């Protein structure tokens, strides 16, 4: 029997499952007949085992100790959640959601479901992506790919089918995370140019602001309420979530604050105006601006350079968020698919591609490194070396797969060994980044301080990172492969990975087309008068820079530009 694969949008607040079928994408219903499953897990008070989805969310409002939600934010961490006096991690709880989704899909489709593509925020680091994959495996799923949510949204909108070059931005504000992703379409390739975001910013935070505002209106605070009566606070959360939704269409709404132990002796009605809510949300709206600017800077673009703005995620329904987007970019965003379902649509298409489904056309999608990868180094401060500084080798927003090299030098006379700590992150000090592992280099020739060691990082789309160190002037090489999929790889897997990595490290100029074009351009430059050399020189430099990136789209663009410039010279326009 052929494998049946689904796309899963594993959300902080809600999760969605979809499947690509002939004629398009079908969003699958859960056991309650709904398209969205609340990402909440609870213990049935009647002893019926686990509750997943809407029943669990309803119990969360009444008996918070017996239910838990919003655990996606803790993926990749050691944070624990209490469920009826027992502690559970985010991976285990996410696996419960994924298992229920798998069962719902099988029930709807009438067949066993094993394969899946699961989406994650673009800003998730490798530890968080590994945790998501582990949750899928615990749920009995074959996780064929971890896909960035904005990339899934772009696929869903069919932007890969456009017949012209375009640049667009995906603004993804979900229940608990925020992503901004800028993409470019060029000759059928969908390339991520930059990503930015926040792993703890979403619709849940907007709801919490309303809860805090409402409690202040009745003379208490969130902190006091949380200490005195967690059950009543859960009820208020649910009511403020409903109020948030109503304020999308109404100018005001009534919120009933329940009786709080030792704080309120009766229910109190509070009138909340949309203006009150938006005042409470102002700090969160400001927080949206930072990652948005960062993504634009990473892509080296201005808002006016973008062809389209796409809204994704249920929180983008809020008028305040839409006004922020319209004001920031000076235009109306695009929204032809339900923002709650967009990511699942794209995941379903990617799942079909993984199965090589003939019904879906091939999509070429490139991605970027969401966090820099590098080593720890020492810097000379006040005449002495100070360790613990982060030196990026592959910078954030570099297109993957990629291979980059940096040179490092010994600190002491006759230093024979170096230990490189490998880190992921963008903090200046390594202690604030995530430690991946170490690589030891031995046998450095004796000599004065400053002996050179070349360190090459090679990173592929499967999350494999090879770190290779070569002692300059010798044939001595030391290498190690790190994987998010497992702590250790078998020798067979290591050999296969090393083979793939070696291709990434190959000099692009070994391609005869690239080498011949460069020789042709340099020959033409020799014959050109001084006044005409600038344009050709610029095209040559751009081509060299593109070759250094080892990025297919960048090389293709630069190749075509240089070839066009050469043809212009050969066509009689030399002077």
C-alpha positions as CSV (number, residue, x, y, z in Angstrom):
1,X,0.0,0.0,0.0
2,X,1.3,3.4,-0.9
3,X,2.2,5.7,2.0
4,X,-0.4,8.4,2.9
5,X,1.2,11.6,4.0
6,X,-0.3,14.7,5.6
7,X,0.8,18.3,6.3
8,X,0.6,19.4,10.0
9,X,0.6,22.9,11.3
10,X,1.5,22.3,14.9
11,X,0.5,25.6,16.5
12,X,0.8,27.1,19.9
13,X,-2.9,27.7,20.2
14,X,-4.4,25.6,17.4
15,X,-3.2,22.8,15.1
16,X,-4.4,21.9,11.6
17,X,-4.1,18.8,9.4
18,X,-4.4,18.8,5.6
19,X,-3.8,16.5,2.6
20,X,-3.1,17.2,-1.0
21,X,-5.6,15.5,-3.2
22,X,-6.3,15.7,-6.9
23,X,-7.8,19.1,-7.5
24,X,-6.2,20.8,-4.5
25,X,-5.7,20.7,-0.7
26,X,-8.2,19.3,1.7
27,X,-8.2,20.4,5.3
28,X,-9.2,17.4,7.4
29,X,-11.7,17.6,10.2
30,X,-10.9,16.3,13.8
31,X,-13.1,14.1,15.9
32,X,-15.3,17.0,16.8
33,X,-16.0,17.8,13.2
34,X,-13.8,21.0,13.3
35,X,-10.9,22.1,11.1
36,X,-8.8,23.5,14.0
37,X,-7.7,21.5,17.0
38,X,-6.8,23.5,20.1
39,X,-3.2,22.5,21.1
40,X,-4.3,21.6,24.6
41,X,-3.9,18.4,26.6
42,X,-6.0,17.4,29.7
43,X,-6.8,14.5,32.0
44,X,-10.4,13.5,31.9
45,X,-11.9,14.2,35.4
46,X,-14.1,11.1,34.9
47,X,-11.1,8.8,34.4
48,X,-11.4,8.5,30.7
49,X,-7.8,9.1,29.9
50,X,-6.4,12.0,27.9
51,X,-8.5,14.8,26.4
52,X,-7.2,16.6,23.3
53,X,-8.4,19.7,21.6
54,X,-11.6,21.6,22.4
55,X,-12.7,19.4,25.4
56,X,-9.2,19.9,26.9
57,X,-9.3,23.7,26.4
58,X,-12.7,23.9,28.1
59,X,-11.3,21.9,31.0
60,X,-8.3,24.3,31.1
61,X,-10.7,27.2,31.9
62,X,-12.4,25.3,34.8
63,X,-9.6,23.1,36.2
64,X,-6.1,24.5,35.1
65,X,-4.3,21.9,37.1
66,X,-5.8,19.1,35.0
67,X,-5.0,20.7,31.6
68,X,-2.1,22.4,29.9
69,X,-1.6,24.5,26.7
70,X,0.8,26.8,24.9
71,X,3.7,24.3,25.5
72,X,5.0,24.8,22.0
73,X,6.9,27.8,23.2
74,X,9.0,25.5,25.4
75,X,10.1,23.1,22.6
76,X,13.8,22.4,22.8
77,X,14.0,23.4,26.5
78,X,13.9,21.6,29.8
79,X,10.7,23.5,30.9
80,X,8.2,21.2,32.6
81,X,4.4,21.5,32.7
82,X,2.2,20.2,35.6
83,X,-0.7,17.9,34.6
84,X,-2.5,16.5,37.6
85,X,0.6,16.7,39.8
86,X,2.8,15.0,37.2
87,X,5.5,16.8,35.2
88,X,5.6,16.6,31.4
89,X,7.9,18.2,28.8
90,X,6.9,20.0,25.6
91,X,8.0,17.1,23.4
92,X,5.8,14.6,25.2
93,X,2.8,16.9,25.2
94,X,3.3,17.8,21.5
95,X,3.4,14.1,20.8
96,X,-0.1,13.7,22.3
97,X,-1.4,16.4,20.0
98,X,0.3,14.9,16.9
99,X,-1.0,11.4,17.8
100,X,-4.5,12.7,18.0
101,X,-4.1,14.5,14.7
102,X,-2.8,11.3,13.0
103,X,-5.8,9.4,14.3
104,X,-8.2,12.1,13.2
105,X,-6.6,12.0,9.7
106,X,-6.9,8.2,9.5
107,X,-10.5,8.3,10.6
108,X,-11.4,11.0,8.0
109,X,-9.4,9.4,5.1
110,X,-10.4,5.8,6.0
111,X,-6.7,4.6,5.9
112,X,-3.6,4.5,8.0
113,X,-1.5,7.7,8.0
114,X,2.2,7.5,8.6
115,X,4.1,10.2,6.7
116,X,3.9,13.9,7.5
117,X,5.5,17.3,7.1
118,X,5.4,19.4,10.3
119,X,5.8,23.1,10.2
120,X,7.7,25.2,12.7
121,X,8.4,28.9,13.1
122,X,11.3,30.1,10.8
123,X,13.0,31.4,13.9
124,X,13.2,28.0,15.7
125,X,16.8,26.9,16.3
126,X,18.1,23.4,15.7
127,X,17.3,22.2,19.2
128,X,13.7,23.2,18.8
129,X,13.5,21.6,15.3
130,X,14.9,18.4,16.7
131,X,12.4,18.4,19.5
132,X,9.5,18.8,17.0
133,X,10.8,15.9,14.9
134,X,11.1,13.8,18.1
135,X,7.5,14.6,19.0
136,X,6.4,13.4,15.6
137,X,8.3,10.1,16.0
138,X,6.8,9.5,19.5
139,X,3.4,10.0,17.8
140,X,4.1,7.2,15.4
141,X,4.8,9.4,12.4
142,X,7.5,9.4,9.8
143,X,8.5,13.0,9.8
144,X,9.6,13.5,6.2
145,X,10.5,17.1,6.6
146,X,10.4,20.0,9.1
147,X,9.2,23.0,7.1
148,X,9.3,26.7,8.0
149,X,5.8,28.1,8.5
150,X,6.4,31.2,6.2
151,X,7.8,28.9,3.5
152,X,4.7,26.8,3.8
153,X,2.5,29.9,3.5
154,X,4.3,31.0,0.3
155,X,3.9,27.5,-1.2
156,X,0.2,27.6,-0.3
157,X,-0.4,30.9,-2.1
158,X,1.1,29.4,-5.2
159,X,3.7,32.1,-5.6
160,X,6.1,29.5,-7.1
161,X,3.8,29.5,-10.1
162,X,4.1,33.1,-10.9
163,X,5.9,33.7,-14.3
164,X,7.8,36.8,-13.2
165,X,10.5,37.7,-10.7
166,X,9.0,39.0,-7.5
167,X,9.9,39.7,-3.8
168,X,7.4,39.3,-1.1
169,X,7.1,39.2,2.7
170,X,5.2,36.7,4.9
171,X,4.0,38.2,8.1
172,X,3.1,35.3,10.3
173,X,1.6,36.1,13.8
174,X,0.2,32.9,15.4
175,X,-1.0,32.1,18.8
176,X,2.5,32.0,20.4
177,X,5.2,32.8,17.9
178,X,5.9,35.6,15.3
179,X,7.8,35.2,12.1
180,X,8.7,37.6,9.3
181,X,10.1,36.0,6.2
182,X,11.2,37.7,3.0
183,X,11.3,35.6,-0.2
184,X,12.2,36.0,-3.8
185,X,10.9,34.1,-6.8
186,X,13.3,33.9,-9.7
187,X,13.0,31.5,-12.6
188,X,10.8,29.0,-10.7
189,X,13.0,29.0,-7.6
190,X,11.5,30.2,-4.3
191,X,14.3,31.5,-2.2
192,X,14.2,32.7,1.4
193,X,16.2,36.0,1.6
194,X,15.9,36.6,5.3
195,X,14.0,35.6,8.4
196,X,13.4,37.2,11.8
197,X,10.9,36.8,14.6
198,X,10.2,36.1,18.2
199,X,9.5,32.7,19.7
200,X,7.4,34.2,22.5
201,X,5.1,36.7,20.8
202,X,1.6,35.9,19.6
203,X,-2.1,36.1,20.1
204,X,-1.8,34.6,23.5
205,X,0.2,37.6,24.6
206,X,-2.6,39.9,23.3
207,X,-5.1,38.0,25.4
208,X,-3.0,38.2,28.5
209,X,-2.8,42.0,28.1
210,X,-6.6,42.1,28.1
211,X,-6.7,39.9,31.2
212,X,-4.3,42.3,33.0
213,X,-6.2,45.4,31.9
214,X,-9.5,43.8,33.1
215,X,-8.1,42.9,36.5
216,X,-6.7,46.4,37.0
217,X,-10.2,47.8,36.3
218,X,-11.5,45.8,39.3
219,X,-8.7,46.9,41.6
220,X,-6.3,43.9,41.5
221,X,-3.4,42.6,39.4
222,X,-2.5,39.6,37.3
223,X,0.1,38.4,39.8
224,X,-2.3,38.6,42.7
225,X,-5.0,36.7,40.8
226,X,-2.6,34.0,39.7
227,X,-1.5,33.4,43.3
228,X,-5.0,33.4,44.8
229,X,-7.3,31.6,42.3
230,X,-5.9,30.0,39.2
231,X,-9.2,28.5,38.3
232,X,-11.0,31.8,38.2
233,X,-8.0,33.2,36.2
234,X,-8.5,30.5,33.7
235,X,-12.2,31.5,33.2
236,X,-11.2,35.1,32.8
237,X,-8.7,34.1,30.1
238,X,-11.4,32.3,28.1
239,X,-13.7,35.4,28.4
240,X,-10.9,37.8,27.3
241,X,-10.1,35.6,24.4
242,X,-13.8,35.8,23.3
243,X,-13.7,39.6,23.9
244,X,-10.6,39.9,21.7
245,X,-12.4,38.2,18.8
246,X,-15.5,40.3,19.3
247,X,-13.5,43.5,19.2
248,X,-12.5,42.7,15.6
249,X,-16.1,43.6,14.6
250,X,-17.4,45.6,17.6
251,X,-16.4,48.9,19.2
252,X,-17.0,47.6,22.7
253,X,-17.7,44.4,24.6
254,X,-18.7,43.3,28.1
255,X,-16.4,41.1,30.1
256,X,-17.6,39.4,33.3
257,X,-14.8,39.1,35.8
258,X,-15.5,36.0,38.0
259,X,-15.3,36.0,41.7
260,X,-11.7,35.6,42.9
261,X,-10.8,34.1,46.3
262,X,-9.9,36.8,48.8
263,X,-9.9,39.4,46.0
264,X,-13.5,39.7,44.6
265,X,-16.5,38.4,46.5
266,X,-18.8,38.5,43.4
267,X,-18.8,38.6,39.6
268,X,-18.1,42.1,38.2
269,X,-19.0,43.4,34.8
270,X,-16.4,45.5,33.0
271,X,-17.0,47.4,29.7
272,X,-14.0,47.2,27.4
273,X,-13.7,49.6,24.5
274,X,-11.7,48.7,21.4
275,X,-9.6,51.8,22.2
276,X,-8.8,50.3,25.7
277,X,-7.7,47.1,24.2
278,X,-5.5,48.7,21.6
279,X,-3.8,50.9,24.3
280,X,-3.0,47.7,26.2
281,X,-1.6,46.2,23.1
282,X,0.7,49.1,22.1
283,X,3.9,47.5,23.6
284,X,3.2,44.3,21.7
285,X,2.6,46.2,18.4
286,X,6.0,47.9,19.0
287,X,7.5,44.5,19.5
288,X,6.3,43.5,16.0
289,X,8.3,46.3,14.4
290,X,11.8,45.1,15.5
291,X,11.8,41.7,13.7
292,X,10.1,43.3,10.7
293,X,12.9,45.8,10.3
294,X,15.5,43.1,11.0
295,X,14.1,41.0,8.2
296,X,14.2,43.9,5.7
297,X,17.7,44.8,6.7
298,X,18.8,41.1,6.4
299,X,17.4,41.1,2.8
300,X,18.8,44.6,2.1
301,X,15.4,45.8,1.0
302,X,13.0,48.7,1.7
303,X,9.3,48.2,2.1
304,X,8.8,49.7,-1.4
305,X,10.9,46.9,-2.9
306,X,8.3,44.3,-2.0
307,X,5.7,43.2,-4.5
308,X,3.3,41.7,-1.9
309,X,2.7,41.3,1.8
310,X,1.0,38.1,2.9
311,X,-0.8,37.7,6.3
312,X,-0.6,34.3,8.0
313,X,-1.8,33.3,11.5
314,X,-5.1,33.8,13.3
315,X,-3.8,36.8,15.3
316,X,-3.5,38.8,12.0
317,X,-7.3,39.0,12.0
318,X,-7.1,41.7,14.7
319,X,-7.7,45.2,13.2
320,X,-4.9,46.6,15.3
321,X,-2.4,44.2,13.7
322,X,-3.7,44.8,10.2
323,X,-3.4,48.6,10.7
324,X,0.2,48.1,11.9
325,X,1.0,46.2,8.8
326,X,-0.7,48.7,6.5
327,X,1.0,51.6,8.2
328,X,4.4,49.9,8.2
329,X,4.4,48.9,4.5
330,X,2.1,51.6,3.1
331,X,-0.2,49.1,1.4
332,X,-3.0,46.5,1.8
333,X,-1.8,42.9,2.5
334,X,-2.8,39.9,0.6
335,X,-5.2,37.3,2.1
336,X,-6.9,34.9,-0.3
337,X,-6.7,31.9,2.0
338,X,-8.0,31.7,5.6
339,X,-4.9,32.8,7.6
340,X,-5.6,30.0,10.2
341,X,-5.3,27.4,7.5
342,X,-2.6,28.7,5.1
343,X,0.4,27.0,6.7
344,X,-1.4,23.6,6.7
345,X,-2.1,24.0,3.0
346,X,1.6,24.5,2.2
347,X,2.6,21.6,4.5
348,X,0.2,19.3,2.6
349,X,1.7,20.3,-0.8
350,X,5.2,19.7,0.6
351,X,4.1,16.3,1.9
352,X,2.9,15.4,-1.6
353,X,6.2,16.5,-3.1
354,X,8.1,14.3,-0.6
355,X,6.0,11.4,-1.9
356,X,6.8,12.5,-5.5
357,X,3.1,12.8,-6.1
358,X,2.7,13.3,-9.9
359,X,-0.4,15.5,-9.3
360,X,1.6,18.3,-7.8
361,X,4.2,20.2,-9.8
362,X,7.8,20.3,-8.6
363,X,8.6,23.3,-6.4
364,X,12.2,24.4,-5.8
365,X,12.5,26.1,-2.4
366,X,15.7,27.3,-0.8
367,X,16.0,28.3,2.8
368,X,18.3,30.3,5.1
369,X,20.1,29.8,8.4
370,X,17.9,31.3,11.0
371,X,20.7,31.6,13.6
372,X,24.5,32.2,13.0
373,X,26.9,29.2,13.4
374,X,30.4,29.8,14.6
375,X,33.2,29.2,17.1
376,X,34.4,30.6,20.4
377,X,37.5,32.8,20.2
378,X,39.7,34.9,22.4
379,X,40.2,38.7,21.8
380,X,43.0,40.8,23.1
381,X,41.6,43.4,25.6
382,X,43.9,45.6,27.6
383,X,46.9,43.7,26.4
384,X,45.7,40.2,27.4
385,X,43.6,37.5,25.7
386,X,40.0,37.3,26.9
387,X,38.1,34.1,25.9
388,X,34.4,33.5,25.3
389,X,33.7,35.7,22.3
390,X,31.6,34.4,19.4
391,X,33.0,34.4,15.9
392,X,30.4,33.5,13.2
393,X,31.5,31.4,10.3
394,X,28.0,31.0,8.7
395,X,26.0,34.2,9.3
396,X,22.3,34.3,9.9
397,X,20.2,34.5,6.7
398,X,22.9,32.7,4.6
399,X,21.1,30.6,2.0
400,X,21.5,26.9,2.6
401,X,23.1,24.5,1.6
402,X,26.4,26.5,2.0
403,X,30.0,26.1,2.9
404,X,32.1,29.0,4.4
405,X,35.7,29.2,5.7
406,X,37.3,31.5,8.3
407,X,40.9,31.7,9.4
408,X,42.0,31.5,13.1
409,X,45.4,31.8,14.7
410,X,47.2,30.4,17.7
411,X,47.7,32.6,20.8
412,X,50.9,31.3,22.2
413,X,54.4,30.5,21.1
414,X,54.8,26.7,20.2
415,X,51.1,26.1,20.7
416,X,50.5,22.6,19.4
417,X,46.7,22.3,19.8
418,X,43.4,24.3,19.5
419,X,39.9,23.4,20.7
420,X,37.1,25.0,18.8
421,X,33.7,25.2,20.7
422,X,30.9,25.2,18.1
423,X,27.9,27.4,18.8
424,X,24.6,28.5,17.3
425,X,23.1,32.0,18.0
426,X,23.7,35.7,17.5
427,X,24.9,36.8,20.9
428,X,28.3,38.5,21.2
429,X,29.3,36.1,24.0
430,X,29.2,32.3,23.5
431,X,27.7,31.8,26.9
432,X,24.5,33.3,25.6
433,X,24.4,31.1,22.5
434,X,23.6,27.3,22.2
435,X,26.6,25.0,22.5
436,X,26.6,22.3,19.8
437,X,29.9,20.5,20.4
438,X,33.7,20.8,20.1
439,X,36.4,20.0,17.5
440,X,40.0,19.4,18.6
441,X,43.0,20.2,16.4
442,X,46.3,18.7,17.2
443,X,49.8,18.6,15.7
444,X,50.2,22.3,14.9
445,X,53.8,23.0,14.0
446,X,55.9,24.7,16.6
447,X,56.5,28.4,16.0
448,X,55.6,31.9,17.0
449,X,52.0,32.8,18.0
450,X,49.8,33.3,14.9
451,X,50.0,29.9,13.3
452,X,47.0,29.6,11.0
453,X,44.2,27.1,11.1
454,X,41.4,27.3,8.4
455,X,37.9,26.3,9.7
456,X,35.2,25.4,7.2
457,X,31.5,25.1,8.2
458,X,29.4,23.2,5.7
459,X,25.6,23.1,6.4
460,X,22.9,21.3,4.4
461,X,19.1,21.4,4.2
462,X,18.8,18.3,6.4
463,X,20.3,20.0,9.4
464,X,23.7,18.4,9.1
465,X,26.7,20.6,10.0
466,X,30.2,19.5,9.1
467,X,33.1,21.4,10.8
468,X,36.5,20.9,9.2
469,X,39.8,22.4,10.4
470,X,42.9,22.4,8.3
471,X,46.3,23.4,9.6
472,X,47.6,25.9,7.0
473,X,50.6,24.7,5.0
474,X,50.0,21.0,5.9
475,X,47.7,18.2,4.8
476,X,46.4,17.7,8.4
477,X,42.6,17.9,8.6
478,X,40.2,17.3,11.5
479,X,36.5,17.1,10.9
480,X,33.2,16.3,12.7
481,X,29.6,16.1,11.6
482,X,26.8,17.3,13.9
483,X,23.2,16.3,13.3
484,X,19.9,17.6,14.9
485,X,18.4,14.2,14.1
486,X,20.5,12.2,16.5
487,X,23.4,12.6,18.9
488,X,25.5,10.1,17.0
489,X,25.4,8.9,13.4
490,X,26.3,5.4,12.1
491,X,29.5,5.0,10.0
492,X,27.3,4.5,6.9
493,X,25.4,7.6,7.6
494,X,28.5,9.6,8.3
495,X,30.2,8.4,5.1
496,X,27.1,9.4,3.1
497,X,26.9,12.8,4.8
498,X,30.6,13.4,4.1
499,X,30.1,12.7,0.4
500,X,27.3,15.2,0.2
501,X,29.3,17.8,2.1
502,X,32.3,17.4,-0.2
503,X,30.2,18.4,-3.1
504,X,29.1,21.6,-1.3
505,X,32.8,22.5,-0.6
506,X,33.8,22.0,-4.2
507,X,35.1,25.2,-6.0
508,X,32.2,26.4,-8.2
509,X,34.9,27.6,-10.8
510,X,35.5,24.0,-11.6
511,X,32.2,24.2,-13.6
512,X,33.4,24.8,-17.2
513,X,30.6,27.3,-18.0
514,X,31.5,29.5,-15.0
515,X,35.3,29.3,-15.7
516,X,34.9,30.0,-19.4
517,X,32.6,33.0,-18.9
518,X,35.0,34.5,-16.3
519,X,37.9,34.1,-18.7
520,X,35.9,35.7,-21.5
521,X,34.9,38.6,-19.4
522,X,38.5,39.2,-18.2
523,X,39.8,39.1,-21.8
524,X,37.2,41.7,-22.8
525,X,38.1,43.9,-19.9
526,X,41.7,44.0,-21.1
527,X,40.6,45.4,-24.5
528,X,38.0,47.9,-23.1
529,X,38.9,51.6,-22.8
530,X,39.0,52.9,-19.2
531,X,35.6,54.6,-19.6
532,X,33.9,51.3,-20.4
533,X,35.6,49.0,-17.8
534,X,33.4,50.0,-14.8
535,X,30.3,48.1,-15.9
536,X,32.2,44.9,-16.8
537,X,34.3,45.1,-13.6
538,X,31.1,45.4,-11.5
539,X,29.6,42.4,-13.2
540,X,32.8,40.4,-12.6
541,X,32.9,41.3,-8.9
542,X,29.3,40.4,-8.5
543,X,29.9,37.0,-10.1
544,X,32.9,36.4,-7.9
545,X,30.8,37.2,-4.8
546,X,28.0,34.9,-6.0
547,X,30.5,32.0,-6.5
548,X,31.7,32.5,-2.9
549,X,28.1,32.1,-1.6
550,X,27.7,28.8,-3.4
551,X,24.1,29.6,-3.7
552,X,22.5,28.4,-7.0
553,X,20.1,31.3,-7.4
554,X,22.7,34.0,-6.7
555,X,25.2,32.3,-9.1
556,X,22.6,32.0,-11.8
557,X,21.6,35.7,-11.5
558,X,25.2,36.9,-11.5
559,X,26.1,34.5,-14.4
560,X,23.3,35.9,-16.6
561,X,24.2,39.5,-15.7
562,X,27.9,38.9,-16.6
563,X,27.0,37.0,-19.8
564,X,24.7,39.9,-20.9
565,X,27.5,42.4,-20.3
566,X,29.9,40.3,-22.3
567,X,27.4,40.0,-25.2
568,X,26.9,43.7,-25.1
569,X,30.6,44.2,-25.6
570,X,30.9,41.5,-28.3
571,X,27.8,42.9,-30.1
572,X,29.7,46.1,-31.1
573,X,28.8,48.2,-28.0
574,X,32.4,48.1,-26.7
575,X,32.9,51.8,-27.2
